[in-house]
Amino acid sequence: MLLHILNILGELFGFYKKGAVDKPDKRDYDAVERLGSYEDKLPKEVDLLNTSPDNQGYTNKCFHGSVGVLMPNFSYREIRDISVGDYVMTHKGRFRRVTKKFQNIWQGTSYKIRTIGTFYAPECTPNHPFLTQDGWKEAKDITTDDYLCFHSFSEIEKDTSVFPFESDPDFLWCLGLFLADGSFNEYSTKFSLNTTTKLGHAKRLKATMEKLGADVSWNEYGEQNLTITVRGRFWRNVFRDLCGEHCDKKKINDRLMVLNTELQMNIFEGWNSGDGQSSYEDVGRIMVSTTSECLLRQMQQILLRNEKTATIRKRKKREERKQSYELYYYFQDKKDTTKNKRNKFSYWKDGNLFVRVRDIEKTKQYTSGNVYNLEVEEDESYIAEGFVVHNCTAYATSHAMRIMNIMEHKNKAIWFDPDLQWENQKEYPGTAEDALGDYVQSALKSAVRFGFEAGGRVYTADKYARCMKPKVKDMLAKGYPVVTGAYTANPMCDLDWNYIKPKSKGGGHAFVLVGYSDVEKCYYAFNSWGRWGIKGTGVFKIRYEDFSSIFSCYVLYDSKDDLKEN
């Protein structure tokens, strides 16, 4: 039989015609490679099978091993250090268990995307999707005009307190003050304060601890210094348990990170009372410094959970001094806030903070070797420096409609936006979820109902029908791309990037069948994410012997075609 992938695409460009000999040879693959030279006839963003040196890896969406994943205590752990059985935060605002960890080889271009107000930049493969103000965008398509989304997780609240005073606002303020100015020895907890600027803080600290039954002493020395001492091993152990020890190792205990958000603000306010600088109040911000990176990120998360904007900065390291960090908190009266309104740097919308992209760093020929991904139970998502994994079914149906349009209009290739298709799937039939994906049949139902929009025009396929697997070749021969999918291994293809490796269970992946060859005994499929496949084209093969493992097959068609389910 014919190599139908070349018939479908070749008729458009005239380099391969129907009726050509059945036997595939080097000319066939040369033709696929030469397609890139015809890109002037295509909109730039279509670029159907152009080879690309930017994506040479075995996987489509992965992060570098140093990228932090959000854990249940709102701290970040490098993805390479996460193990099966660990719990991570998901896009649904809950903790779920990691069921698999994938480690793959990557050689190509990696992207580091950094937003304004942070020094963290997740490094990822080019087609990893990020949530922006306009929906999902792949890393390679993001610009400095985009805003990336940070979820607040304000809905997470749980009382895991051990002692009743752990929910006392005054005691939580004292904890914050300890994180800034506290230390302890074997028998007591000490706060070193300045009488000029912190006399009021000292009085509040003493009154609170005495209210809780502690033995508190007040000792002034010099002209401006005083020490508040809380005596007893009990209180020493409480402060050590809830705040850690040593200035660069201090951190908030996990159980306090899921407190009521308003109660958590007392911890921040106590910390600010100790280490904050008020010289920025005239411009609506304060700065707090610390040598604990973990504490820095926890305080930023507390502010985010309270829908308050904060930025962080790493100071230039001084010789023989610990690395230090700064947090800038932007405070405004509720009446004057820019919530739900865009400003130059950031804005709030529906409980999420959108922050503008500051810079994008591309690294060619990344050779450190490994990139990582996680499989998480139920939600199939995790938060990597604030961002969530996307889906693939919308891309498969969009590719199918695009190929049908090429065939119908010959010299007119149209790009249909898969992100818009995905939003349509959420509306109808309503089974789509950002991290879990969707069923292929649901994607087709949505496509028939809404059509595909491009350039202000809606392109439609009136119906879809199931195609029994023995009839798939007939449909491809008639020019109908076939939408399907499979449970796949990781990496999805073999080491030559040619053949997919279907499994009996696992993560589902959607794609479009566009051709077959009886000589090579395989079908050809167009990938729904990225261009990994034969020579980086995005096309891969499915052996006839593996075809029984793929999902049910479907075709889109018009009423005038009068196709029936077969």
Number of C-alpha atoms within 10 A of each C-alpha: 16 19 26 23 24 21 22 26 22 19 16 20 14 9 15 18 15 13 9 12 11 12 13 16 9 7 10 15 13 10 14 20 16 15 18 17 9 11 16 9 13 16 13 10 9 14 18 23 21 19 21 15 14 20 26 21 26 21 26 22 20 24 24 24 21 15 21 23 24 23 20 19 17 22 20 19 17 15 21 21 10 18 14 13 13 14 20 25 24 29 19 15 15 15 21 22 19 21 16 14 17 16 19 16 15 24 20 18 21 26 23 18 23 21 23 18 19 15 12 17 17 19 26 25 28 22 20 23 23 22 20 20 16 10 14 23 20 18 20 19 12 19 15 14 11 19 25 26 24 20 21 22 24 19 14 15 13 12 12 14 13 9 9 7 12 20 18 14 17 21 21 24 26 29 26 26 26 26 31 23 18 24 20 21 9 10 13 19 24 19 22 20 21 16 18 10 12 17 15 10 19 22 12 16 24 19 15 19 17 14 12 10 9 17 15 19 13 13 10 14 9 7 9 13 15 19 18 20 21 24 18 15 15 14 18 19 17 15 22 20 13 19 22 19 16 15 17 16 13 22 24 23 15 15 16 23 22 23 20 18 21 13 18 23 21 21 26 23 17 25 25 23 21 26 17 20 15 14 10 13 12 8 10 12 17 19 20 21 22 23 20 19 18 17 21 22 17 19 22 21 22 26 22 21 24 18 20 19 22 21 16 21 16 17 12 9 11 9 7 6 8 13 16 18 19 18 23 20 21 17 15 14 7 8 7 7 13 14 19 15 10 15 12 8 14 22 20 22 15 9 18 20 22 23 26 25 21 17 16 18 13 16 14 13 15 15 13 11 14 18 26 21 22 23 18 23 15 13 20 22 25 29 20 23 18 20 23 22 24 20 22 25 30 30 22 27 32 27 25 22 25 22 22 21 18 17 19 13 11 15 14 14 21 21 22 23 15 21 18 16 24 28 17 22 26 18 12 17 15 14 14 22 15 20 19 18 22 23 19 24 20 18 27 28 18 23 27 18 16 18 20 24 17 11 8 6 9 11 18 18 19 16 19 20 16 17 21 12 16 9 11 23 22 12 17 21 19 11 19 24 30 26 31 24 26 23 18 21 18 18 18 21 22 15 10 10 22 20 22 20 19 25 16 11 11 14 15 22 25 27 26 27 31 29 28 26 21 15 12 13 12 19 25 21 26 28 24 24 22 20 27 26 28 19 22 22 22 23 26 25 24 21 18 14 9 15 14 12 16 20 18 17 20 26 26 24 20 13 10 7 9 8 14 10 10 11
